[in-house]
Amino acid sequence: MGTLDLTGDPIALTQVLVDIESVSGNEGQLADLVHAALSDLPHLNTTRAGNNVVARTHLGRAHRVLIAGHLDTVPIADNLPSHREGDLLHGCGTSDMKSGDAVLLHLAATVTDPAYDLTFVLYDNEEVAAHRNGLGRLVSDHRDWLQADLAILMEPTNVQVEAGCQGTMRVDVITSGKRAHSARSWLGVNAIHAAGPVLDVLNAYQARDVAIDGCVYREGLQAVRIDGGHAGNVIPDRCVVTVNFRFAPDRSQEQALQHVREVFAGFDVTCTDSSGGALPGLTQPATKHFVEAVGVTPVAKYGWTDVARFASLGIPALNYGPGDPNLAHTREEHVDVRQITQATALLTAYLA
């Protein structure tokens, strides 16, 4: 693989990035190429920590804008290499979020006299458990690299502004029983059967819709996995129903866990992973200015994104990028290349 052409057509750059497989944990090759390409740009100071690359201007501007994107994708689903059909570019990561990365890299190379100082961040392991997240490691180890007045996360938004994000939490709801030979089942207690009421609770659950700053966040509580059983002739004595709670950003993580425990009152509930949401922050001057500049009406972000990390640092943050978020993680993932062109033009105008 040669060098990346950051100054050419960002649509072509998107296809190049997509065809470099970078499933979470395997971002090394792509990070090497990104680091090399950004290091060649004399107006940027480029640094690296593992497979996380940060490039910054130091022009003495009054304000700094940070633009970020993750390098990793979910596992490939027979959708590489990429292919193009008219205005649609198909392939793993086309929407989430290598089209956004391509726009970011093109801006880094071509916007050399911006109205703001700029920071460009590309990081690893966003699509996996929170403790592996590369941006999280940058927050812990290199907080000063991330200082900014506004952060724009290039997540797929159909070139809309998606404000804030939901929080996400996974819990294990555990039922217990007593082992026995299945031929003498009356001597045991089946833990899988005992999980039936857990599913009944989920089927009856009424999720909230919450309006904040004009954005409506819809919550959801869903079983995502069931584990139980030992062998084909053994009554199981343990069953685990893994439940994912997507909660509106008006709840803290502690409040979200309390709510889940109340929903599953009487069951053994263990939290295994949690990340807080982010309020939309649309009343802050930096976010208001960006929304006015791109000329779109903000909507709520469904899903968790790293805007939450920036919000926790006191940095206003928004999601904005090419790609349909509903296609993320699907076998049919693709991006309308016209959105790549549109996002590039609008962000160039905003920054310059």
N, C-alpha and C positions, 0 to 999 in steps of 0.2 A: 504494500500500500504506500503510495507517495504522499506528498504533502496535501493539505486541505487548501482549496482556493476560497478564501473568505470574501474576496472582492467581487466575484462573479455573481451569477444568478443564484439567489438563495434557494430557488426550487431545485436546481441541480445540486446544490450543497446538501439539501435535505436528503436527496436520494443517496448521495455518497454516505452520509451519516447513518442512514437506515441500513445500508448494506454492510456496515461494520457491526457485527453482532455484539451487543453489550448488555446481556441479561444481568440482572443484579448480581454483583460479585465478580463479574467478568468485564469490567469497564476499562481495564488497563490499556489495551491497544488504542481505544478511542481517546482516553485521557492523554496518552502520549502524543497523539496527533494534534489534539486541541492545544495542549501546552506548547508544542513546537510552533504551531501557526500563530498563536497569540504572542509568543516570545519574539517573533520576527517583526512585530509592529512597534516602531520606535516611540510612538506616543503613549504606549501603555507600559506600566510596570507589572510584570507577570510573575506570580509566585505559585507554588504548588505544595500541597500537603496530602500525601498519598495519591489517590485518584481524584482529588478536588483541586480545581484550577481557579485562581482568582487573578483578574487583570484590572488595573486601575489607572485612571488619569490623575495627574496632580497639576491642575491648571490654575488653582487659586480661586475657583468659582465660589460663589456665596452658598450654593447648595449642591448636594450630591444625590444622584439617582443610582440605585443599584438594580441591575437586571439579572435574574437568576434562572437557571434551568437544570434539570437533572439529566445525567448521561445514561442512566440505566433504563431498561425496559423489563416488562414481565416476560416469562418464558415464551419462546417462539411457538406458534401454533400452525406450523406448515405455511407460514406467511413471509418467508424470506427465500430468495432475494426479492427485492421490491419489483413492482412492475407498474406501468402507467397505462391508464385507459382514458383518453381524452384529458379532462381537467382533474381526474382523480389519480392520485398516487397511492398505491396499495402496499402494505407491508407492516411488519411489527415495528411499532414506534413512530409511524408516520404522523399519527395524531398526538400520541402521548410519549415523548414530546419532542421528537427530533426535528419536526418542522419549526417548533419554537426555538430550539437550540440553534438551528440554521439562521433564523432571523437575528437572534442574539449575536452570533459570531459575525454575521454580515455587518451589523451595526458597530460592533467593536472595531472592525477594520475600516469602515467607511465614514463614520461620524468622527472626524478628527478635530473639529473645532466646535464642540457642543456648548450649549448655554449653561450646562451643569458639569461639574466633575462627575465622572461615570465609574461605576464598579460593575464588572461582569463576573458572575460566579457560575461555574459548572461543577456539579458534585455527583457523588455516587450513592447507590443504595437507598434511593427514595422509595422504591416499590416494595420494600420488605419491612421487617419489624423496626420500630422507632429507634431502638438502641444502635442500629447499624447505620443510620442515616448520616451521610457525609456532611450535610449542612449542620446537623447537630454537633458533629465533631468540630467543625469550624467555630461554632458558637462557643464551645467549651475551650478550645485551644488557641483560637486566633480571632477573638471577638473584635479586635481593632480593625481587622480586614473588612468587616461588614458594616462599619459605620455609614449611615446614610440618612437622608431626610425622607426618602420614599423608596420602597422596594416594589418592583414589578416582577411577578413570577410568570414565566412564559408557559403556563399550563394551558391545555386546550380549552378554549372558551367560545369557539365560533366567532372570534374577533369581537366579542362583547367584553365588557368589564364585569367580572364576577367578583363580588365583594365578600371579604371574610371567608369563613369556611366552617363546616360542621366539625364538631369534635367526634372522635371515634374511640370506641372501647370494646374490647373482647373479654367476655367472662365465660368461665366454665360452670355450668349448672350440673351438679353431680347428684346422681341417685344411687342408693346402695341396696343390696339384697343379700341373698345367701346362696352359696354354690350348692349344687346338687347334680346328680346324674339326670339327664333329660328323660330317661325311662322312668324315673321316680320323681317327677317334677314337683309333686306335692310336698316333697321334703325340703324344697328350696324356695327362695323368693327371687323373682326375676327382675333385675335392676333395669333392664331395657323396657319391660312393661311399665315399670314405675316412672319411666320418663314420659309416658303418655300425657300426664297432666301438665308437664312443662310445655309440650307442644300445644296443648289446649290454651294455656295462658298466652302463648304467642299468637295463636289464631284469633283470640279475642281482644288483643291489645289495640287500643286506639291511640295512634300517634298524634303528636301536636304539630300544628303549623304555627310558626312564630314570626311576626313581622318586626324587623329592626331596621331603622333608617330606610324604610320603604322596600326592603328586601325580605322576601318570605322564605324562611328556612323550614324545611319539612323533615321531621324526625323519622326514624325507623328502627325497629327492634326485630331482628331476624335470626333464626337458627342458621348457621353456616356449616355445621359439621356435627355428626353423632359418632361416638366411639363406644363400643361395648362388645362383650363376648370374648370367650376364650377358645372354644372348640365347638364342633358341630354336635357334641353330645353332653355339653355342660350348661347348666342354668347359670347365667352370668350374675355376679354379685356386685358389679359396678358398671355404670353407664355415665358418659359425659356428653352433655349437649353444649356445644360451643355457640355462643350467642354474640352477635355484633350489634352494638347500639351506636347509631349515628345521631348525635344530639346537637341541638341548636346552640349557638355560641353564647346564649344568655345563661347557660348552665356551666358551672365549673366542673372539673373532673370529679371532685368530691361529691358535688350535688348529683352528677350523672350516676355515679356508683351507688349513692344512696337510693336514687330512684329505681335502679335495676334491682337492688336488694328488696325494695318494697314490692316491686312487681312479682318477684319470685319468693315472697315471704314463705318461710317454712322449708325452703330448699337450701342446700349447701351451695353457696355462690363464691367463686374465686375469680378475682380480676387477674388476667394474664397479660394485658397490653392496653395502654391508654395514651391518647394524645388529645390535648385540649383544643377547642376551636378558636376562631378569631372573630371578633366583632367587625362589622363592615367598615367602621371608621370613616364614613363618607362625609362627615361634617368637618374633618380636618383639612386645613388649607391645601396641603400637598395632594391629597387624593381628589379634592374638589377640582383643583387645577388640571389634573390629568384627565379626569372624566370630561371636563369641558373641552380639553384639547382634542380628544379622540371622538367626541360628539356622539356618544352612545349612552343609553339609559342603563345604569347598573342593575344587576340581578344577583340573587344569592348564589353562592358556590355550594353545589351539592357534592360532598366528598371532603376529605381532609387534604389540605395542601400545606406547604411550608410557609404560607403567609402567617400561619399560627406562630411559627418560630420568630418571625420578624416582629409580629405584634407583641410577643412576650418580651422583646427587647425594647419596646417603645417606638418601633419604626413603623409608620403607616405602610400598609402593603395591600396590593391588589393582584388578582389573577387576570392576565390578558394575553391571549395568543391564538394562533391559527389552530384549526382542528376541532372536530366535534367530540366533546367529552363523552358522549354516549357510545362512541366507537372505541374508546380506550379499553384495552385488555381483551378485545374481541378477536376472533379469527378473521373477521371481515374488516379489520382496522384499515382506514385510509384517510387521506386528507385532500380537500379541494385545494389545488395549488393556487387558485385565485386568492384564497385567504392568506397564503404566505406573502404574496405580492402586496395585498392590502395592509397587513400588519407591518410589513417593512416600511411602506410609505408613510403610514400614520406615525409610527414610532420615530422615524427619521425626522419628520416635521416637528414632532414634539420635542425631541432632544436638541435639534438645531435651531 
